[in-house]
Amino acid sequence: MESNAAVVQGEEAVDASVAAFMAALAGGGLAAGGPAVSGGRGGGGGVDDPLQRVADAALDVLGGVARSEAKLAAVKAVAAAALAGATKAMNPPPGSPHEATAQDRSLVAEVGCALAIGDRAAGALLAEAHALTASLPRTLAALQGGTISWAHARTMVDQTVGLGPAGAAALEAHFLDPDAPGAVRGCPVGEMPAYRFRAKARGWRERHHPESLAKRHAKSLADRRVECWPDNDAMAWVAAYLPADQASAIWNRLTAISRGLQGPDEARTLTQLRADNFAEALLGGGNISRVTGHSEATSAGHGEAGSSGGGEVAGPGPSSSIRPQVLVTVPVFSLMGLTDEPAVLDGAGPIPASMARDLVADGASSFYRVLVDPRDGAPLEIGRTSYRVTKAMRNWLRLRDGKCPFPGCSNPSLDNEADHLLAWHNGGTTEVSNLGQPCPKHHKLRHTSGWKPTPATTTAPPGWTSPTGRHYTSEHQDWEPPHWPDWNAGLRNASSAARPKGQDLYVPEYFSLPGCRELPAYFNMPDDFEVPACFALPEEFDLVKDLDLPDFDVPEDPGPSEDELPKDPFPEWHLWLTESLGVP
């Protein structure tokens, strides 16, 4: 068949682009933007370094090729959608489902032959092309602009299935429109690996799906299974499809047991120990020898009031003295059963509120109160028992980062190590804004190469600067404002006769939250309690301007000390929460 002249012209333009990329490499960076100086993009000193020019040119070419590949992928998607539309228009209307299936198979076969791919890949391409061109305009535009890859676009297609047009548009706007309300923070989507984008998009989808997470989890629970398939070199894989809390607890339990076996006389790596302990737990009756170590299960709850509970997943198995770490962040109203807002299980993502309440009800040895900003859900404060609270700070880092902060790394926070961004001997302080939690691999990379972390904050992990001087932004947690219960729902049925005239909402004299009982005696104010006069505000206080208020000398902060803070007057506050609020 004779070639299309426009297509030939397009291929020639691609050939010219390839030649320009090769020229940029051959020119040592001169054709890509001028000479570089030693130290790369972030370097200085004005010293011409030919090797640095080559490195900079190679990185520029890699970025340019990636953007070009994305643009060509967009062309392929549009072409596939156009072929599908034209074929459907040319075919006669199918008279039966069998005829419709035959037409679809014919189209899939045509695409497969044209691209030399199998039917499954051809069918997937047609489905993805239809979704991009018909339902995901922002994603297609980003792909055409080269700001996201084809893998990112496919992830967007997968994660918008079942959301409906409005939900798909909202997910697109959240991740691709920087001006959208509540847009994603930190690293842009196109600058994170597609598998990391999948994790973040999945978290958003779980929170905003029109069907509740609890209902979807109940349906998927029926599909739980264990599978096994062979691999090369007399090896095989075993995989289990389980509820997230069970899978996370199994993984963390294996990690805790394996770490207990590590030592100077143990040559196996942590990965090998996990595999050996997994096999021995199932085949050896759960008798794993030389197990030492201890870890705690921790749960952090959050809400405007800053309450929490903890959960530990325990059960039969090897070394019952080893308790796995499970960090689950539960919104306080969800913990109380007033909303169905999903909780977040560290390393697994959103889980149903009922699953989180079960984790809390199982008991735990650690409780932390986490106050979050009601505007965006970012943590503001975490409970503690002393000024130097290593465990509390470590849990804050887990809440802030969720994983190793190195770009593209998915290592969960359980395996990571606290690290001073500015070294202590260089004046660095031990506070959350000067701490990171890189995984062992990237911790070692930081101290054995030119990779350096950039400053962090209490709510944002550090970025990274490469040896060539390029800066890479870390992923930020995709926090959202907490869901508030519909307080009016239980009051709308109040008798209209009981409402004062002209008042839409009637609040009865005695009002309690659903499931609440009388507060314990130590929470009740005595009848004769009065506010001392020295603390009373004048009646005309609203007329006083800020400039008229007296100045007060604020004493300097003496800094941290080794003394412990006073004991909590209500150490059993979590028990009160359970008893008085009817938490299951």
C-alpha positions in Angstrom: 0.0 0.0 0.0 1.3 3.4 -0.9 2.6 5.4 2.1 0.7 8.5 3.3 2.8 11.6 2.5 1.9 13.2 5.8 3.1 10.1 7.7 6.3 10.1 5.7 6.9 13.7 6.6 6.2 12.9 10.3 8.7 10.1 10.3 11.3 12.4 8.7 10.7 14.9 11.5 11.2 12.2 14.1 14.4 11.2 12.3 15.5 14.9 12.5 14.8 14.9 16.3 16.8 11.7 16.7 19.7 13.3 14.9 19.5 16.4 17.1 19.6 14.3 20.2 22.6 12.5 19.0 24.3 15.8 18.1 23.7 17.0 21.6 25.5 14.0 22.9 28.3 14.2 20.5 28.8 17.9 21.1 29.4 17.3 24.8 26.5 19.5 25.8 27.3 22.5 23.7 24.4 21.9 21.4 22.1 21.4 24.3 22.5 24.7 25.9 26.0 25.9 26.2 29.0 24.9 28.3 28.6 23.7 31.9 30.8 24.3 34.9 32.1 21.8 37.4 29.5 20.7 39.8 26.7 20.4 37.3 23.5 22.5 37.3 23.9 23.3 40.9 27.7 23.7 40.8 29.8 26.8 40.7 33.4 28.0 40.5 33.4 28.8 36.8 35.8 25.8 36.0 35.0 24.2 32.6 34.7 20.5 33.1 34.3 18.5 29.8 33.1 15.4 31.7 30.5 17.4 33.5 29.3 18.7 30.1 28.9 15.2 28.9 27.0 14.2 32.0 24.7 17.2 31.7 24.1 16.6 28.0 23.3 13.0 28.6 20.7 13.8 31.3 19.2 16.5 29.1 18.9 14.0 26.2 17.3 11.4 28.5 14.7 13.9 29.5 14.1 15.0 26.0 13.7 11.5 24.7 11.3 10.7 27.5 9.1 13.7 26.6 9.2 12.7 22.9 8.2 9.2 23.7 5.2 10.5 25.7 4.1 12.7 22.8 4.4 9.8 20.3 2.4 7.6 22.7 -0.3 10.2 22.6 -0.3 10.1 18.8 -0.6 6.3 19.0 -3.6 6.6 21.3 -5.4 9.1 19.2 -4.7 7.0 16.1 -6.1 3.9 17.7 -9.2 5.7 18.8 -9.7 7.2 15.3 -9.3 3.7 13.8 -11.9 2.3 16.2 -14.4 5.1 15.4 -13.9 4.8 11.6 -14.3 1.0 11.7 -17.4 1.2 13.8 -18.9 3.8 11.3 -18.1 1.6 8.3 -19.4 -1.6 9.8 -23.1 -2.3 9.5 -25.0 -2.2 12.8 -24.6 -5.6 14.5 -27.7 -7.7 14.5 -26.8 -9.8 17.5 -24.2 -9.9 20.4 -22.2 -12.5 18.3 -21.9 -10.0 15.4 -20.7 -7.3 17.8 -18.1 -9.6 19.2 -16.9 -10.6 15.8 -16.5 -6.9 14.8 -14.6 -6.2 17.9 -12.3 -9.2 17.4 -11.7 -8.1 13.8 -10.6 -4.6 15.0 -8.3 -6.0 17.7 -6.7 -8.3 15.1 -6.1 -5.4 12.8 -4.4 -3.3 15.4 -2.4 -6.4 16.5 -1.1 -7.0 13.0 -0.3 -3.4 12.4 1.8 -3.1 15.6 3.0 -6.7 15.7 1.5 -7.3 19.2 -0.8 -9.9 20.6 -4.6 -9.7 20.8 -4.5 -8.9 24.6 -2.1 -6.0 24.2 -4.1 -4.7 21.2 -7.4 -4.9 23.0 -5.9 -3.1 26.0 -4.5 -0.3 23.7 -7.9 0.2 22.2 -9.7 0.4 25.5 -7.1 2.8 26.9 -7.2 5.0 23.8 -11.0 5.2 24.1 -10.8 6.2 27.7 -8.2 8.9 27.1 -9.9 10.4 24.1 -13.5 10.2 25.4 -13.2 10.7 29.2 -9.8 11.9 30.3 -8.9 15.2 28.4 -6.4 16.4 31.0 -4.5 13.2 30.9 -4.4 13.2 27.1 -3.2 16.8 27.1 -0.5 16.1 29.6 0.6 13.1 27.5 0.7 15.2 24.4 2.7 17.8 26.2 5.2 15.3 27.4 4.7 16.0 31.1 3.6 12.5 31.9 4.5 9.1 30.4 2.4 6.5 28.7 2.7 4.4 31.9 1.2 7.4 33.9 -1.6 7.7 31.4 -2.4 4.0 31.7 -2.4 4.3 35.5 -4.9 7.1 35.2 -7.2 5.0 33.0 -7.0 2.1 35.5 -7.7 4.2 38.6 -10.7 6.0 37.1 -12.6 2.8 36.2 -15.9 2.8 38.1 -15.6 6.5 39.3 -18.0 7.9 36.8 -17.4 11.1 34.7 -17.5 13.5 37.7 -15.1 11.3 39.8 -12.7 10.8 36.9 -12.6 14.5 36.2 -12.0 15.2 39.9 -9.1 12.6 40.1 -7.6 14.2 36.9 -7.8 17.7 38.4 -6.4 16.6 41.7 -3.2 15.2 40.1 -2.8 17.2 36.9 -4.3 20.7 37.6 -2.0 22.6 40.0 -4.7 25.3 40.4 -7.4 22.9 41.5 -8.6 23.1 45.1 -6.7 20.6 47.2 -4.3 19.7 44.4 -1.6 17.2 45.1 1.4 18.5 47.0 5.1 18.0 46.4 6.5 16.1 43.5 4.5 16.5 40.3 3.0 13.4 38.8 5.2 13.3 35.8 8.4 13.4 38.0 7.5 10.3 40.1 7.7 6.8 38.7 4.4 5.4 37.4 4.2 2.8 40.2 4.4 5.5 42.8 1.7 7.5 41.0 -0.4 4.3 41.0 -0.1 4.1 44.8 -1.1 7.8 45.3 -4.0 7.6 42.8 -5.2 4.4 44.4 -5.4 6.2 47.8 -7.4 9.0 46.3 -9.7 6.6 44.5 -10.4 4.6 47.7 -11.4 7.8 49.6 -13.6 9.2 46.8 -15.2 6.2 45.2 -19.0 6.5 45.0 -19.3 3.1 46.7 -18.0 2.9 50.2 -14.7 1.2 50.8 -16.3 -1.2 53.3 -18.8 -2.5 50.7 -16.0 -2.9 48.0 -13.8 -4.7 50.5 -16.6 -7.1 51.4 -17.0 -8.0 47.8 -13.2 -8.4 47.2 -12.9 -10.5 50.3 -14.6 -13.4 48.6 -11.7 -13.5 46.1 -9.0 -14.1 48.7 -6.6 -16.9 47.6 -3.1 -18.2 47.6 -1.3 -18.9 44.3 1.9 -20.6 43.2 3.7 -20.6 39.9 7.1 -21.9 38.7 10.1 -19.8 37.7 13.6 -20.4 36.3 16.4 -22.2 38.0 14.2 -24.6 40.0 12.6 -21.7 41.9 8.9 -20.7 42.3 6.7 -17.9 43.6 4.0 -18.1 46.3 1.5 -15.2 46.5 -1.4 -14.6 48.8 -4.4 -12.2 48.1 -5.5 -11.2 51.6 -7.1 -8.3 53.5 -4.7 -5.4 53.8 -4.4 -5.6 57.6 -3.5 -9.3 57.5 -1.0 -8.9 54.7 0.6 -5.9 56.4 0.8 -7.7 59.7 2.3 -10.8 58.1 5.0 -8.7 56.4 5.8 -6.7 59.5 5.9 -9.9 61.6 8.3 -11.5 59.2 10.5 -8.4 59.3 10.5 -8.3 63.1 11.4 -12.0 63.4 14.1 -11.7 60.7 15.7 -8.6 62.3 15.8 -10.6 65.5 18.0 -13.2 63.8 20.4 -10.7 62.3 23.8 -10.4 63.9 27.6 -10.7 63.3 27.3 -14.5 62.9 24.3 -14.3 60.5 25.4 -14.2 56.8 21.9 -14.1 55.3 20.4 -10.8 54.2 17.1 -9.4 55.6 15.4 -10.4 52.4 16.7 -14.0 52.6 15.7 -14.2 56.3 12.2 -13.2 55.5 11.9 -16.0 52.9 13.5 -18.6 55.1 11.3 -17.7 58.1 8.2 -17.7 55.9 8.9 -21.2 54.7 9.9 -22.4 58.2 6.8 -21.0 59.8 4.5 -22.9 57.3 6.6 -26.1 57.0 8.4 -26.4 60.3 5.4 -26.0 62.7 6.3 -22.4 63.4 9.4 -23.2 65.5 11.9 -20.5 64.5 15.1 -20.6 66.6 17.3 -17.8 67.9 14.6 -15.2 67.6 15.2 -12.1 69.6 13.9 -8.6 69.5 10.7 -6.8 70.4 8.6 -4.2 68.6 5.3 -2.5 69.4 2.2 -2.0 67.5 1.2 1.6 67.2 -1.9 3.3 66.0 -2.4 7.0 65.5 -5.8 8.5 65.3 -6.5 12.1 64.2 -9.2 14.6 64.1 -9.9 18.1 65.3 -10.0 16.9 68.9 -6.8 14.9 68.4 -7.7 11.4 69.7 -6.2 8.1 68.9 -6.1 4.4 69.5 -3.7 1.7 68.8 -3.9 -1.8 67.3 -1.8 -4.8 67.3 -2.4 -7.7 65.0 -1.4 -10.9 66.7 -2.2 -14.6 66.2 -0.8 -18.0 66.1 2.5 -18.4 64.4 6.3 -18.3 65.1 7.7 -16.6 68.1 4.6 -15.1 69.7 6.9 -12.8 71.7 7.6 -10.9 68.5 4.9 -8.4 68.0 4.6 -6.8 64.6 4.5 -3.0 64.1 1.2 -1.7 62.6 0.8 2.0 62.3 -2.8 2.9 61.4 -4.0 6.5 61.3 -7.7 6.6 62.2 -9.8 9.8 61.9 -11.3 10.4 65.4 -14.9 10.6 64.1 -14.3 7.4 62.1 -12.9 5.7 65.2 -16.0 6.8 67.2 -18.3 5.3 64.4 -19.7 8.7 63.5 -18.3 8.6 59.9 -17.1 6.0 57.5 -14.0 7.9 56.5 -11.2 5.4 55.6 -8.2 5.0 57.8 -4.7 4.6 56.5 -2.6 1.5 57.2 1.1 2.2 56.9 2.5 0.5 53.8 -0.9 -0.6 52.5 -2.9 2.6 52.0 -6.6 3.3 52.8 -8.6 0.6 54.7 -12.2 0.5 55.8 -13.1 2.3 59.0 -14.5 -1.0 60.4 -11.2 -2.7 59.8 -9.3 0.1 61.6 -11.7 -0.1 64.6 -11.0 -3.8 64.8 -7.3 -3.2 64.9 -7.8 -0.7 67.7 -10.1 -3.0 69.6 -7.5 -5.7 69.5 -5.5 -3.7 72.0 -2.1 -2.0 71.9 0.7 -0.9 74.2 1.2 2.5 72.6 -1.3 5.3 72.1 -0.5 8.7 70.5 -2.8 11.7 70.1 -2.3 13.4 66.8 -3.8 16.8 66.1 -4.3 17.5 62.4 -5.0 20.7 60.6 -8.7 20.7 59.7 -7.9 22.6 56.5 -5.7 20.0 54.9 -5.3 17.1 57.2 -1.6 17.6 57.9 -0.4 16.6 61.4 0.2 19.5 63.8 1.1 17.8 67.0 1.7 14.3 68.4 1.3 13.2 72.0 4.5 12.6 74.1 5.7 11.8 77.6 9.0 13.6 77.8 10.9 16.3 75.9 13.3 13.8 74.3 10.8 11.5 72.7 12.6 9.4 70.1 9.7 7.1 69.6 7.2 9.9 69.2 9.5 11.7 66.7 10.0 8.5 64.7 6.2 8.0 64.5 5.9 11.6 63.4 8.3 10.9 60.6 6.3 7.9 59.6 3.1 10.1 59.5 4.9 12.8 57.5 6.7 10.7 54.9 4.9 7.3 54.8 8.0 5.7 53.1 11.6 6.4 52.2 11.6 10.0 50.9 14.1 9.3 48.1 12.4 9.9 44.7 10.8 6.7 43.4 11.5 4.6 46.5 8.6 2.5 47.9 10.4 1.1 51.0 7.8 1.4 53.8 8.6 3.5 56.9 9.0 0.4 59.1 12.3 -0.4 57.5 13.7 3.1 57.5 16.3 4.8 59.6 16.1 8.3 61.2 18.9 10.5 59.8 19.9 14.1 60.6 19.7 16.3 57.5 22.2 18.8 58.9 24.7 16.7 60.9 24.7 17.2 64.7 28.4 18.1 64.7 27.6 20.8 62.1 25.0 22.5 64.3 22.0 20.3 63.3 19.3 19.9 65.9 17.2 16.8 66.8 13.8 18.0 65.6 11.4 16.7 63.0 12.3 19.5 60.5 15.9 18.3 60.6 15.2 14.6 60.3 14.6 12.3 57.4 13.9 8.5 57.4 15.7 7.0 54.3 15.7 3.3 53.8 19.0 1.5 54.5 20.0 1.6 50.8 19.4 5.4 50.3 20.8 6.1 53.8 24.1 4.5 52.6 23.8 6.3 49.3 23.6 9.6 51.1 26.8 9.0 53.1 28.9 7.3 50.4 28.1 9.4 47.3 27.3 13.0 46.3 23.6 12.6 46.8 22.5 15.2 49.5 19.1 15.8 51.1 17.6 19.3 51.0 15.8 20.9 54.0 12.5 19.4 55.3 9.7 20.8 57.4 7.4 19.3 59.9 4.9 18.4 57.2 7.1 18.0 54.1 9.9 15.4 53.6 13.3 16.5 52.3 14.1 16.6 48.6 17.4 15.4 47.1 20.2 17.0 45.1 22.1 14.6 42.8 25.9 14.7 42.3 25.3 16.5 39.0 23.5 19.3 40.8 20.0 18.5 39.8 17.2 18.8 42.4 14.5 16.2 42.8 11.4 16.8 44.8 10.2 14.1 47.2 6.6 12.9 47.2 4.4 14.5 49.9 1.6 12.8 51.7 -1.8 13.3 50.0 -3.6 14.6 53.1 -7.2 15.8 53.0 -9.3 17.6 55.5 -11.1 15.3 57.9 -14.7 14.3 57.3 -17.1 15.9 59.8 -20.3 14.0 60.8 -23.6 15.4 59.8 -24.6 16.6 63.2 -27.9 17.8 61.9 -29.0 14.4 60.6 -30.1 13.2 64.1 -31.9 16.4 64.8 -33.9 17.0 61.6 -36.6 14.5 62.9 -37.2 16.5 66.0 -40.8 17.5 66.4 -41.5 20.8 64.7 -43.7 21.7 67.6 -40.7 21.6 69.9 -38.8 24.1 67.8 -38.9 27.8 68.7 -40.7 29.8 66.0 -38.4 30.9 63.2 -35.6 28.4 64.2 -34.7 25.8 61.6 -32.7 23.6 63.8 -33.8 22.6 67.3 -31.1 21.4 69.7 -32.7 19.7 72.7 -31.7 20.6 76.2 -29.9 17.3 76.6 -27.9 16.4 73.5 -25.4 13.6 73.2 -23.6 12.0 70.3 -24.9 8.7 69.0 -23.9 6.0 71.3 -22.6 8.4 74.0 -23.4 7.9 77.7 -22.9 10.2 80.7 -19.3 11.4 81.1 -17.3 10.0 84.0 -17.4 11.9 87.2 -14.0 13.4 86.8 -15.1 15.1 83.6 -18.0 16.9 85.2 -17.7 20.5 86.5 -18.7 21.0 90.2 -22.0 23.0 90.6 -20.3 25.8 92.5 -17.5 26.2 90.0 -16.9 29.9 89.1 -14.3 31.6 86.9 -12.0 33.8 89.0 -12.6 37.4 88.5 -9.0 38.0 87.3 -9.7 35.7 84.3 -13.1 37.3 83.5 -13.3 39.4 80.3 -14.9 42.9 80.6 -18.3 43.3 79.0 -16.9 45.9 76.6 -14.0 43.6 75.6 -15.1 43.5 72.0 -14.5 47.3 71.8 -10.9 47.0 72.9 -8.4 47.2 70.1 -5.2 45.2 69.9 -3.1 48.3 70.3 -4.8 49.0 73.7 -3.8 45.7 75.2 -0.8 45.7 77.6 2.4 44.1 76.5 3.7 41.1 78.4 7.3 39.9 78.7 7.5 36.4 77.4 10.3 34.4 79.1 12.8 32.7 76.9 12.3 29.0 76.2 14.9 27.2 78.4 15.1 24.4 75.8 14.7 20.7 76.2 15.8 19.0 79.4 16.1 15.5 80.6 13.2 15.9 83.1 10.0 14.2 82.2 6.8 16.1 81.7 4.1 15.9 84.4 2.0 12.8 84.2 -1.2 12.9 82.3 -4.0 13.5 84.8 -6.2 11.1 82.8 -3.8 8.3 81.7 -6.7 6.1 81.0 -8.3 8.5 78.5 -8.5 5.9 75.8 -10.5 3.7 78.1 -12.9 6.6 78.8 -13.2 7.0 75.0 -14.2 3.3 74.7 -16.7 3.4 77.7 -18.3 6.8 77.2 -18.5 7.0 73.5 -19.4 3.4 72.8 -16.4 2.7 70.5 -16.6 -0.9 69.4 
